Amino acid sequence: MMARLSGLAVAGFGVLLLAWLIPVHTETVGYGWLRPQTLPRACAVALLVLGLALTIWPGPAGEPGPEVAPGRLAFVVVVVCAGIWAMSRFGFLPVAPVLAALLVLICGERRWAWIALGVGLAPVLSWLVVDVLLNRSLP
């Protein structure tokens, strides 16, 4: 049941991004081949589709009980806030893989391919898209 609710929440956030946040808070520019709203829209569509997929196919049982969820959420918020602070102090490239590793560990992921993608590839791709393709510097 929690997986279905989480899927609905993620899909709802994707809709919120597409309907309001991205159009209102993304600058428009008349230059470059990759517009600033392109990547956020792609991510919002992915959130919407994957959230709906989780709602329809929640996966195997064995999720933690509802008494665990608030504590885990609070811990994730603390880790993310610490990661944002560390990025502002030490830079994106050194901190992002460590932050990703902590989040993968908190999620309890044990499949090596997903761990490698989450810890190694996701931060590098984020840096390449933002810094190289969009020509925006990361802290």
Contacts in CASP RR format, 6 or more apart in sequence:
PFRMAT RR
TARGET T0000
AUTHOR 0000-0000-0000
METHOD contacts of the structure
MODEL  1
MMARLSGLAVAGFGVLLLAWLIPVHTETVGYGWLRPQTLPRACAVALLVL
GLALTIWPGPAGEPGPEVAPGRLAFVVVVVCAGIWAMSRFGFLPVAPVLA
ALLVLICGERRWAWIALGVGLAPVLSWLVVDVLLNRSLP
2 63 0 8 1.000
2 64 0 8 1.000
2 65 0 8 1.000
2 66 0 8 1.000
2 69 0 8 1.000
3 54 0 8 1.000
3 58 0 8 1.000
3 59 0 8 1.000
3 63 0 8 1.000
4 54 0 8 1.000
4 55 0 8 1.000
4 58 0 8 1.000
6 51 0 8 1.000
6 54 0 8 1.000
7 51 0 8 1.000
7 52 0 8 1.000
7 54 0 8 1.000
7 55 0 8 1.000
8 51 0 8 1.000
8 55 0 8 1.000
10 47 0 8 1.000
10 50 0 8 1.000
10 51 0 8 1.000
10 54 0 8 1.000
11 47 0 8 1.000
11 48 0 8 1.000
11 51 0 8 1.000
11 52 0 8 1.000
11 55 0 8 1.000
12 48 0 8 1.000
13 47 0 8 1.000
14 44 0 8 1.000
14 45 0 8 1.000
14 47 0 8 1.000
14 48 0 8 1.000
15 48 0 8 1.000
17 40 0 8 1.000
17 43 0 8 1.000
17 44 0 8 1.000
17 47 0 8 1.000
18 41 0 8 1.000
18 44 0 8 1.000
18 45 0 8 1.000
18 48 0 8 1.000
22 37 0 8 1.000
22 40 0 8 1.000
22 41 0 8 1.000
22 44 0 8 1.000
23 37 0 8 1.000
26 36 0 8 1.000
26 37 0 8 1.000
26 40 0 8 1.000
27 36 0 8 1.000
28 35 0 8 1.000
28 36 0 8 1.000
28 37 0 8 1.000
29 35 0 8 1.000
29 36 0 8 1.000
34 133 0 8 1.000
34 134 0 8 1.000
36 134 0 8 1.000
39 129 0 8 1.000
39 134 0 8 1.000
64 72 0 8 1.000
72 106 0 8 1.000
75 106 0 8 1.000
76 103 0 8 1.000
76 106 0 8 1.000
79 99 0 8 1.000
79 102 0 8 1.000
79 103 0 8 1.000
79 106 0 8 1.000
80 99 0 8 1.000
80 103 0 8 1.000
83 95 0 8 1.000
83 99 0 8 1.000
86 95 0 8 1.000
86 98 0 8 1.000
86 99 0 8 1.000
87 95 0 8 1.000
87 96 0 8 1.000
87 99 0 8 1.000
87 138 0 8 1.000
87 139 0 8 1.000
88 139 0 8 1.000
91 138 0 8 1.000
91 139 0 8 1.000
92 123 0 8 1.000
92 126 0 8 1.000
92 127 0 8 1.000
92 138 0 8 1.000
92 139 0 8 1.000
93 123 0 8 1.000
93 127 0 8 1.000
93 138 0 8 1.000
96 123 0 8 1.000
96 126 0 8 1.000
96 127 0 8 1.000
97 119 0 8 1.000
97 120 0 8 1.000
97 123 0 8 1.000
100 118 0 8 1.000
100 119 0 8 1.000
100 120 0 8 1.000
100 122 0 8 1.000
100 123 0 8 1.000
101 119 0 8 1.000
104 114 0 8 1.000
104 115 0 8 1.000
104 118 0 8 1.000
104 119 0 8 1.000
109 115 0 8 1.000
127 138 0 8 1.000
130 136 0 8 1.000
130 138 0 8 1.000
131 137 0 8 1.000
131 138 0 8 1.000
END
